Amino acid sequence: MIAHYSVICRREELKSIRDRLGAELATHGITGLLRDQIVLAVDEACANAIIHGNDCDENRTIRIEAELREGILTVRIYDVGQFEFDPKLLERDIDYFIRNKMKGGLGLKLIHAIMDEVRFDLVDGVCVCTMIKAVPAS
């Protein structure tokens, strides 16, 4: 396990998530553009959970776990907020979201573009976003 922590559902927590995860990834040899891309994907997923899923309710928390095994990074975000994944959002190009100044969907598109695999599961009332990325051995 390279990271395991919970944060209150406040927008202000996103910076601490980015800083903490970025430092942990660098400690494990994941640096540069790859690190920045992974941090962006995790930031987007956490923002979705905090802002959209939990309405920035400071009485709720999300949990972030990251593990690195044999060149495979797995990040999981757990939250109890409301989430419905619309696969149709992924069918559109990123340019579509930008040109039409759409709210919602672009973050999911970025997450799927950056990570090798992304899943959303509901387990005992908890939404689990699992993101997987192959990374070079350090």
C-alpha positions as CSV (number, residue, x, y, z in Angstrom):
1,M,0.0,0.0,0.0
2,I,1.5,3.4,-0.9
3,A,-1.4,5.5,0.2
4,H,-4.4,5.1,2.5
5,Y,-6.3,8.0,4.0
6,S,-9.7,9.6,4.4
7,V,-10.7,13.2,3.8
8,I,-13.7,15.3,4.6
9,C,-15.9,16.1,1.6
10,R,-14.8,19.6,1.1
11,R,-13.4,21.1,-2.1
12,E,-10.4,22.4,-0.2
13,E,-9.3,18.8,0.5
14,L,-8.5,18.2,-3.2
15,K,-5.2,20.1,-3.0
16,S,-4.1,17.9,-0.1
17,I,-5.1,14.8,-2.0
18,R,-3.0,15.9,-5.1
19,D,0.0,16.9,-3.0
20,R,0.0,13.7,-0.9
21,L,-0.6,11.3,-3.8
22,G,2.0,13.1,-5.9
23,A,4.6,12.8,-3.2
24,E,3.8,9.1,-2.6
25,L,4.0,8.3,-6.3
26,A,7.4,10.1,-6.6
27,T,8.7,8.1,-3.6
28,H,7.9,5.0,-5.6
29,G,9.7,6.2,-8.8
30,I,6.6,7.5,-10.6
31,T,7.6,11.0,-11.7
32,G,7.2,13.6,-14.4
33,L,4.3,13.5,-16.8
34,L,3.1,10.1,-15.8
35,R,2.8,11.1,-12.2
36,D,1.0,14.3,-13.2
37,Q,-1.5,12.4,-15.3
38,I,-2.2,9.9,-12.5
39,V,-2.7,12.7,-10.0
40,L,-5.1,14.5,-12.4
41,A,-7.2,11.4,-12.9
42,V,-7.4,10.8,-9.1
43,D,-8.2,14.5,-8.5
44,E,-11.0,14.3,-11.0
45,A,-12.4,11.1,-9.4
46,C,-12.2,12.6,-5.9
47,A,-13.8,15.9,-7.1
48,N,-16.7,13.9,-8.6
49,A,-17.1,12.0,-5.3
50,I,-16.8,15.2,-3.1
51,I,-18.7,17.7,-5.2
52,H,-21.2,15.7,-7.2
53,G,-21.7,12.5,-5.1
54,N,-21.6,14.1,-1.6
55,D,-22.6,17.7,-2.3
56,C,-19.5,18.9,-0.3
57,D,-21.2,17.6,2.9
58,E,-18.5,18.0,5.6
59,N,-20.2,15.3,7.7
60,R,-19.1,12.8,5.0
61,T,-15.7,11.5,4.0
62,I,-14.1,9.7,1.1
63,R,-11.4,7.1,1.4
64,I,-8.4,6.9,-1.0
65,E,-6.2,3.8,-1.3
66,A,-3.4,3.3,-3.7
67,E,-1.2,0.2,-4.1
68,L,1.7,-0.6,-6.4
69,R,2.4,-4.2,-7.2
70,E,4.6,-5.6,-10.0
71,G,4.3,-2.4,-12.1
72,I,0.5,-2.1,-11.7
73,L,-0.8,0.9,-9.8
74,T,-4.4,0.5,-8.4
75,V,-6.2,3.4,-6.9
76,R,-9.5,3.0,-5.2
77,I,-11.8,5.8,-4.0
78,Y,-14.6,4.8,-1.7
79,D,-17.6,7.1,-1.0
80,V,-21.3,6.8,0.1
81,G,-22.6,9.5,-2.1
82,Q,-24.9,9.3,-5.1
83,F,-23.4,8.3,-8.4
84,E,-24.7,7.1,-11.7
85,F,-22.2,6.3,-14.4
86,D,-23.5,7.2,-17.9
87,P,-21.3,5.3,-20.5
88,K,-22.7,7.5,-23.3
89,L,-20.5,10.3,-21.9
90,L,-17.4,8.3,-23.0
91,E,-18.6,8.0,-26.6
92,R,-18.0,11.7,-27.2
93,D,-14.6,13.3,-28.0
94,I,-13.0,15.6,-25.4
95,D,-13.3,18.4,-28.0
96,Y,-17.1,18.0,-27.9
97,F,-17.2,18.9,-24.2
98,I,-14.9,21.8,-24.6
99,R,-16.7,23.3,-27.7
100,N,-20.1,23.0,-26.1
101,K,-18.9,24.2,-22.7
102,M,-20.6,21.2,-21.1
103,K,-20.7,20.9,-17.4
104,G,-20.2,17.3,-16.3
105,G,-18.6,14.4,-18.2
106,L,-15.2,15.9,-19.1
107,G,-13.6,14.7,-15.9
108,L,-14.8,11.1,-16.5
109,K,-13.5,11.4,-20.1
110,L,-10.1,12.5,-18.8
111,I,-10.0,9.7,-16.2
112,H,-10.7,7.1,-18.8
113,A,-8.1,8.6,-21.2
114,I,-5.4,8.6,-18.6
115,M,-5.9,5.3,-16.8
116,D,-5.7,1.8,-18.4
117,E,-8.9,0.6,-16.7
118,V,-11.6,2.4,-14.8
119,R,-14.5,0.7,-13.0
120,F,-17.4,1.9,-10.8
121,D,-18.9,-0.6,-8.5
122,L,-21.5,-0.4,-5.7
123,V,-20.5,-2.6,-2.8
124,D,-22.8,-2.7,0.2
125,G,-24.0,0.9,-0.4
126,V,-20.5,2.2,-1.0
127,C,-19.4,3.5,-4.5
128,V,-16.0,2.2,-5.3
129,C,-14.1,3.8,-8.2
130,T,-11.2,1.6,-9.2
131,M,-8.5,3.0,-11.5
132,I,-5.6,0.9,-12.8
133,K,-2.5,2.0,-14.6
134,A,0.6,0.1,-15.7
135,V,3.7,2.0,-14.7
136,P,7.4,1.4,-15.4
137,A,9.4,-0.4,-12.7
138,S,11.4,1.9,-10.6
